[in-house]
């Protein structure tokens, strides 16, 4: 468990200390400083401490993603985004068309236009890795299938794209983004087969354990589906490292949504959690609703209370990959306003959590 760290960035040439907060608060921020296709997850920090963080840096303790990766791989590890060419059941007509209510045409904040989409996985990685190796002296990479649903295909295609990624030089494992309703038994068996030989992380987009919120988000699955997926992962693919994605701030969330989600994860066998606030982005169903009848979104202080409730009820052995996200295209973010800013939001969220002496697992 590490104490709270700083948020300002030093120039690249400064030697990094053996700690970081940037990855905890926003794992994508560092990656975009290099390349839109790269998420940097490392054990060093580019931060310096302001006067506030000097006074309160020891007030929050947590298990950060950087420490988990250090324990797993023994050094700096870089997530490199690749496109699988797949879609989602809420886009292709199986469940709906147009995607989840919060999701824009990019499929996630990481999707960087049409570049590379549908290209051979090996070609994508080979095109992106050299510059990262040269700039950072990197030798450890994880291929990150992030946008859309990356288990939503036939088993032969999935084996092909996963194998291509794993056969690329310096790729140490896979991170695979998917949904709870897109994990049939053959897919779980394939993931377990791969995980017996190498590192496999499944980033599971649960978003909420509350049915009313899932309906409001147009997810197309319910709480029971997520619980079943987690149980089946433990039974069929126990070697797979599972990181659950959760979204807080829907007007349908109950007061105990964050607390209850953390307590569920504590009993689920997951390795990590990744948090995201509700954002209203242009081109989404939420944007249409918001313009017709604006619904409330959380202030940064309200969101900090939600995060505090989650973290303090989360078992200390579960890593935290991210606590909030920043809109990639700030001009397309309608609400909340603080989602458009990176470091101001970073500072304020950190200050709120440290002022409250947030400690992971302290309220279990």
PEQUI-V334640 format. One line per field, one symbol per residue. ss: DSSP state (H for helix, E for strand, - for the rest). psi: psi as a letter, one per 40 degrees, with the letter a starting at -180 (. if undefined). burial: 1 if it has 24 or more other ideal C-beta (glycine too) atoms within 12 Angstrom, else 0. Layout:
ss->???
psi->???
burial->???
//
This chain:
ss->-EE----EE-------E----HHHH-HHHHHH-----EEEE---E-EE--HHHHHH----EE-EHHHHHHHHH---EEEEEE--------------------------------------HHHHHHHHHHHHHHHH----EEEEE---------HHHHHHHHHHHH----EEEEEEEE------HHHHHHHHHHH---EEEEEEEEE---HHHHHH------HHHHHHHHHHHHHH----EEEEEEEE--------HHHHHHHHHH-----EEEEEE--EE---HHHHHHHH-------HHHHHHHHHHHHH------EEEE-------HHHEEE-HHHH--HHHHHHHHHHHHH---E-----
psi->hiiiaieihiidehhiifiidddddgdddddeedieehhhhieiieiihidddddedeehiihiddddddddeeahhhhhhiheeiaieedeeddaieiidehaeedieehgaeheheihdddddddddddddddefiehihhhgdiaheegiiddddddddddddehheheaihhhaidefgiddddddddddeddihhhhhhgddiehddddddefdeiaddddddddddddddgeehhhhhhihieieehideddddddddddeeeidiihihihihiieiddddddddghiiiiiddddddddddddeehhdehihdieiihhdgdeehdiideeeicdddddddddddddefhhheee.
burial->1111111100000001001111111111111101111111111111101000100110111111111111011001111111111111111000100111111101111111000110001101110110010001010111111111111110000110110111010111111111111111001111110110011111111111110011011111111011111101100110111111111111111000111111011101111111111111110111100100001011010111111111111111011111111111000011110111011011111111110101111000
//
